[in-house]
Amino acid sequence: MEHYLVIIICSIDIVFAVDISCSIHPDDKERVRRFLESVVRRIPVRPPFVQVGIILFSKTVYDIAQLNSFIRRGQLLKVIKEMEMKPKECATATYLALEYAREVTFNKQNGAREGKK
């Protein structure tokens, strides 16, 4: 007899901040891409349920998807598949990525929903 774990995710906003600095090996960057694709395939990406945002960072923050940019899973998967994982500059500024996520991505204007986790 097979058992399945069913997880129902409702009303959550998720933002992935991905380090693409030169210190990250290209194979690892592709592993992260596959991870993102895998997660997005398994969650209900649509406004009443889950909104997903993605930022990449090295010395700079690259805004890939705001929470309200891609309403459907297929659109978001295409963006993940095509996103450039090579930084323009090689430093790592994690603090900038976290600041950007807090001040820009998790902003009501960019799709963050009040009272949602």
Secondary structure as GFF3:
##gff-version 3
##sequence-region A 1 117
A	DSSP	beta_strand	12	19	.	.	.	ID=ss1
A	DSSP	alpha_helix	26	42	.	.	.	ID=ss2
A	DSSP	beta_strand	50	57	.	.	.	ID=ss3
A	DSSP	beta_strand	61	65	.	.	.	ID=ss4
A	DSSP	alpha_helix	73	82	.	.	.	ID=ss5
A	DSSP	alpha_helix	94	100	.	.	.	ID=ss6
A	DSSP	pi_helix	101	105	.	.	.	ID=ss7
A	DSSP	three_ten_helix	108	110	.	.	.	ID=ss8
###
